[in-house]
Structures are given as C-alpha cells and as structure tokens.
Amino acid sequence: MLNNIIKHSLRSFKKQRSYIIINILGLSIGIACSLLIALFVINEASYDKFNTKKDRIFRVILNFKIGGQEITAASASAVIGPTLLREFPEI
C-alpha cells in the first residue's frame, strides 16, 4: 500500500511539478511566518518575568501641554523618584 502511494505521488509530481512546488513553497512560508509571530509573542509576554517583584512594577506616564498641544510621554526626569516617595507614602 505504501508502495502504491509513493508511486502515485511521484507520477503526480512529474505531471504537476509547478503546482506542487507552489503549494510546498506557500506552506513553508506560512509555517515560517507562524513561528516568527509565535516567537515574538512569547518574547513580549515574558517581559519583566525575571524580576521577583514583577507585580509591583509600574510605568510612569506624564501628560502635559506645550503651547496648547497635549503631549503624553513615558519618560521622566531623575527628580520623579524622590518626588513620588514624598507625595505618595505607599511607594
């Protein structure tokens, strides 16, 4: 039975070579893209997992206006640490 399947596959490959090559190429590209996306998602999901106090990590976002334009930034100056300690006793 396996012998017949191999013979049939080889005969169809000889007749429809380009069709089979296109299918195999598309399948391999699809699998490669899926693997890359999965690796990216796994990497993003594992961010800050090494830290023992990862549930206590927060991000400081600053909202301010310059000349009527509202700006949101995720960066902060060095004085934000002592100011947050002074203003918020739970830190």
C-alpha positions as CSV (number, residue, x, y, z in Angstrom):
1,M,0.0,0.0,0.0
2,L,2.8,2.4,0.9
3,N,4.5,1.5,-2.3
4,N,1.4,2.5,-4.3
5,I,1.1,5.8,-2.5
6,I,4.8,6.6,-3.3
7,K,4.3,5.7,-7.0
8,H,1.2,7.8,-7.2
9,S,3.0,10.8,-5.6
10,L,5.9,10.6,-8.0
11,R,3.6,10.3,-11.0
12,S,1.6,13.4,-9.9
13,F,4.8,15.3,-9.2
14,K,6.0,14.6,-12.7
15,K,2.7,15.8,-14.2
16,Q,2.1,18.8,-12.0
17,R,5.5,19.9,-10.9
18,S,4.9,23.6,-10.7
19,Y,1.6,23.2,-8.8
20,I,3.2,21.0,-6.2
21,I,6.3,23.4,-5.8
22,I,4.0,26.4,-5.3
23,N,2.0,24.5,-2.7
24,I,5.1,23.4,-0.8
25,L,6.6,26.9,-1.0
26,G,3.5,28.5,0.3
27,L,3.2,26.0,3.1
28,S,6.8,26.5,4.2
29,I,6.5,30.3,4.1
30,G,3.3,30.1,6.2
31,I,4.9,27.9,8.8
32,A,8.0,30.2,9.0
33,C,5.8,33.3,9.5
34,S,3.7,31.5,12.1
35,L,6.9,30.5,14.0
36,L,8.2,34.1,13.8
37,I,5.0,35.5,15.1
38,A,4.9,32.9,17.9
39,L,8.4,33.8,19.0
40,F,7.6,37.5,19.0
41,V,4.5,36.9,21.2
42,I,6.4,34.7,23.6
43,N,9.1,37.3,23.9
44,E,6.7,40.1,24.5
45,A,4.7,38.1,27.1
46,S,7.8,37.2,29.1
47,Y,8.9,40.8,29.6
48,D,9.9,41.5,33.2
49,K,9.2,37.9,34.3
50,F,12.7,37.6,35.7
51,N,12.0,40.2,38.4
52,T,10.9,38.7,41.8
53,K,8.6,41.7,42.5
54,K,7.2,41.9,39.0
55,D,3.7,42.5,40.3
56,R,4.9,45.8,41.8
57,I,6.4,47.3,38.6
58,F,4.6,50.3,37.3
59,R,5.1,52.7,34.4
60,V,5.0,56.5,35.0
61,I,3.3,58.4,32.2
62,L,3.4,62.2,32.1
63,N,0.7,64.2,30.4
64,F,1.5,67.9,29.8
65,K,0.7,70.8,27.5
66,I,3.2,72.8,25.5
67,G,1.6,75.7,23.6
68,G,-1.8,74.2,23.5
69,Q,-0.7,70.8,22.3
70,E,-1.3,68.0,24.7
71,I,1.7,65.6,24.9
72,T,1.8,62.1,26.6
73,A,5.3,60.8,27.4
74,A,6.6,57.6,29.1
75,S,9.9,59.2,30.0
76,A,10.5,61.1,33.2
77,S,13.3,63.1,34.7
78,A,15.5,62.0,37.6
79,V,13.6,64.0,40.2
80,I,10.5,61.9,39.8
81,G,11.8,59.2,42.2
82,P,12.2,61.4,45.3
83,T,9.0,63.4,44.4
84,L,6.9,60.2,44.2
85,L,8.4,59.0,47.5
86,R,7.5,62.3,49.1
87,E,4.0,62.7,47.6
88,F,2.8,59.0,47.8
89,P,3.6,57.3,51.1
90,E,2.6,53.8,49.8
91,I,5.7,53.7,47.5
